[in-house]
Amino acid sequence: MDGDLSDMSIQVAVNGYGTIGKRVADAVTLQPDMELIGVAKTRPNHEAELAIDKGYPLYAAIEERIELFDDAGLELAGTVDELVAAADVVVDACPSGIGAENKSLYEEHDTPALYQGGEDADLVDTSFNARGNFADAIGADHVRVVSCNTTGLSRLLAPLEEEYGVEKARVTLVRRGGDPAQSGRGPINDILPNPVSLPSHHGPDVNTIFPELAIDTLGLKVPATLMHTHSVNVTLEASPDADAVADLLDEQARTFLIPESSDIDGAGALKEFSMDRGRPRGDIWENCIWRESVSMEGSDLYLFQAIHQESDVVPENVDAIRAVSGAADSETSIERTNETMAIGF
Ligand SMILES: NC(=O)c1ccc[n+]([C@@H]2O[C@H](COP(=O)([O-])OP(=O)(O)OC[C@H]3O[C@@H](n4cnc5c(N)ncnc54)[C@H](OP(=O)(O)O)[C@@H]3O)[C@@H](O)[C@H]2O)c1
């Protein structure tokens, strides 16, 4: 595999230009070894206008709706069929379940496809997290970049498993009810065990990345939109002191250890921190772990982490593009993505 990525140009299409798709599209344009050849949408709206404003060729995801774009004065470059035909890799960022419907389109054109965490794991050859199992996706045709929560857990558990061994992980996920623009989601005045049955699906999802890892998860939904929060307990196969664990997590490229001195007490302050530093859309690509929460009781590790659901999967999609293209190994890709996106506070 080539370590020099500068002379490659992977032609990337993004089908589904919403919360995840528009962020992935922007991240692709930062990669010297990739070219964004277009994005597809079903209808004209402010996001379709954004694509045009950014100079991204816009394609119609549904042929019968071409007229709507014409009526709105938005110039189309063609249909999604043409876009997929021209692409080396397509990133499907459509709503949950639509990715599965699109699979035959990608197969028709023999175009490798990435799907998102809302799709079932059995749709694809492998699920993906760059830190966890990059190599499994090399040369694969259908790859699922796992959900925001599973991405956050995989990044945390990978170094713990490698350094100390994980006997058992137990995580309670306090999940945001919806993204800020999802005005129809809730709860708006409640705290819901969700799913009520235990364990939640998140543990099995982590097992799509680490099949042998023992993990139980519980989920809740709360009236918040900014981030998820994980309350984590991991029984390790060793008893390191808390500082050693915090240092290990701090060394990881996609984890941010929130210093006590920063006075960041929650997701609101984290978003403010990110916006103050000029992050696009106030995105936080890293797991945010409160350093003073990292505690050891014997071999039991405890900590709190916050996960920005709208953006933590974005660098993972960029790495997955390189993996399916066979364009780089894990280390080279992750380093390049981190550098181009300026990951790390
Ligand atoms: N948001 C999150 O927090 C988050 C985090 C991690 C993973 N995910 C996963 O990422 C995927 C996308 O989620 P999202 O939050 O980005 O959804 P989203 O904001 O609703 O964006 C999806 C976009 O796809 C477009 N679309 C709908 N049907 C389409 C079709 N047939 N062809 C092409 N485009 C179509 C929609 O726009 P138009 O209909 O207007 O064209 C919409 O803007 C899901 O699998 C989700 O589970 C989401």
The ligand as an SDF file (V2000), in Angstrom:
LIG
                    3D

 48 52  0  0  0  0  0  0  0  0999 V2000
  -27.5680   12.5390   12.8940 N   0  0  0  0  0  0  0  0  0  0  0  0
  -26.9110   11.7590   13.6770 C   0  0  0  0  0  0  0  0  0  0  0  0
  -26.7920   12.0370   14.8460 O   0  0  0  0  0  0  0  0  0  0  0  0
  -26.2560   10.5230   13.1560 C   0  0  0  0  0  0  0  0  0  0  0  0
  -25.0720   10.0940   13.7670 C   0  0  0  0  0  0  0  0  0  0  0  0
  -24.4220    8.9630   13.2740 C   0  0  0  0  0  0  0  0  0  0  0  0
  -24.9840    8.2500   12.2330 C   0  0  0  0  0  0  0  0  0  0  0  0
  -26.1680    8.6720   11.6900 N   0  0  0  0  0  0  0  0  0  0  0  0
  -26.7160    7.8770   10.5960 C   0  0  0  0  0  0  0  0  0  0  0  0
  -26.4260    8.5280    9.3720 O   0  0  0  0  0  0  0  0  0  0  0  0
  -27.4830    8.2950    8.4430 C   0  0  0  0  0  0  0  0  0  0  0  0
  -28.0000    9.6380    7.9810 C   0  0  0  0  0  0  0  0  0  0  0  0
  -28.5080   10.3290    9.0900 O   0  0  0  0  0  0  0  0  0  0  0  0
  -28.6490   11.9090    9.1010 P   0  0  0  0  0  0  0  0  0  0  0  0
  -28.8180   12.2880   10.5080 O   0  0  0  0  0  0  0  0  0  0  0  0
  -27.5570   12.5440    8.3060 O   0  0  0  0  0  0  0  0  0  0  0  0
  -30.0280   12.0620    8.3590 O   0  0  0  0  0  0  0  0  0  0  0  0
  -30.6190   13.3970    7.7310 P   0  0  0  0  0  0  0  0  0  0  0  0
  -30.0960   14.6000    8.4150 O   0  0  0  0  0  0  0  0  0  0  0  0
  -32.0870   13.1950    7.6420 O   0  0  0  0  0  0  0  0  0  0  0  0
  -30.0010   13.3950    6.2770 O   0  0  0  0  0  0  0  0  0  0  0  0
  -30.3280   12.4350    5.3240 C   0  0  0  0  0  0  0  0  0  0  0  0
  -30.5150   13.1450    4.0090 C   0  0  0  0  0  0  0  0  0  0  0  0
  -30.7750   12.1890    2.9880 O   0  0  0  0  0  0  0  0  0  0  0  0
  -31.6680   12.7660    2.0580 C   0  0  0  0  0  0  0  0  0  0  0  0
  -32.4340   11.6890    1.4440 N   0  0  0  0  0  0  0  0  0  0  0  0
  -33.5820   11.1210    1.8340 C   0  0  0  0  0  0  0  0  0  0  0  0
  -33.9210   10.1070    1.0070 N   0  0  0  0  0  0  0  0  0  0  0  0
  -32.9640   10.0650    0.0600 C   0  0  0  0  0  0  0  0  0  0  0  0
  -32.7400    9.2610   -1.0850 C   0  0  0  0  0  0  0  0  0  0  0  0
  -33.5870    8.2780   -1.4210 N   0  0  0  0  0  0  0  0  0  0  0  0
  -31.6400    9.4890   -1.8310 N   0  0  0  0  0  0  0  0  0  0  0  0
  -30.7840   10.4800   -1.5190 C   0  0  0  0  0  0  0  0  0  0  0  0
  -30.9550   11.2900   -0.4540 N   0  0  0  0  0  0  0  0  0  0  0  0
  -32.0170   11.0770    0.3320 C   0  0  0  0  0  0  0  0  0  0  0  0
  -32.5330   13.7290    2.8650 C   0  0  0  0  0  0  0  0  0  0  0  0
  -32.6550   14.9440    2.1840 O   0  0  0  0  0  0  0  0  0  0  0  0
  -33.7170   15.2630    1.1010 P   0  0  0  0  0  0  0  0  0  0  0  0
  -34.8520   14.2810    1.1860 O   0  0  0  0  0  0  0  0  0  0  0  0
  -34.0930   16.6570    1.4280 O   0  0  0  0  0  0  0  0  0  0  0  0
  -32.9430   15.1370   -0.1550 O   0  0  0  0  0  0  0  0  0  0  0  0
  -31.7000   14.0810    4.0760 C   0  0  0  0  0  0  0  0  0  0  0  0
  -31.1840   15.3890    4.0430 O   0  0  0  0  0  0  0  0  0  0  0  0
  -28.4900    7.3870    9.1730 C   0  0  0  0  0  0  0  0  0  0  0  0
  -28.1610    6.0510    8.9100 O   0  0  0  0  0  0  0  0  0  0  0  0
  -28.2160    7.7060   10.6230 C   0  0  0  0  0  0  0  0  0  0  0  0
  -28.6030    6.6670   11.4840 O   0  0  0  0  0  0  0  0  0  0  0  0
  -26.7870    9.8090   12.0990 C   0  0  0  0  0  0  0  0  0  0  0  0
  1  2  1  0
  2  3  2  0
  2  4  1  0
  4  5  1  0
  4 48  2  0
  5  6  2  0
  6  7  1  0
  7  8  2  0
  8  9  1  0
  8 48  1  0
  9 10  1  0
  9 46  1  0
 10 11  1  0
 11 12  1  0
 11 44  1  0
 12 13  1  0
 13 14  1  0
 14 15  2  0
 14 16  1  0
 14 17  1  0
 17 18  1  0
 18 19  2  0
 18 20  1  0
 18 21  1  0
 21 22  1  0
 22 23  1  0
 23 24  1  0
 23 42  1  0
 24 25  1  0
 25 26  1  0
 25 36  1  0
 26 27  1  0
 26 35  1  0
 27 28  2  0
 28 29  1  0
 29 30  1  0
 29 35  2  0
 30 31  1  0
 30 32  2  0
 32 33  1  0
 33 34  2  0
 34 35  1  0
 36 37  1  0
 36 42  1  0
 37 38  1  0
 38 39  2  0
 38 40  1  0
 38 41  1  0
 42 43  1  0
 44 45  1  0
 44 46  1  0
 46 47  1  0
M  CHG  2   8   1  16  -1
M  END
$$$$
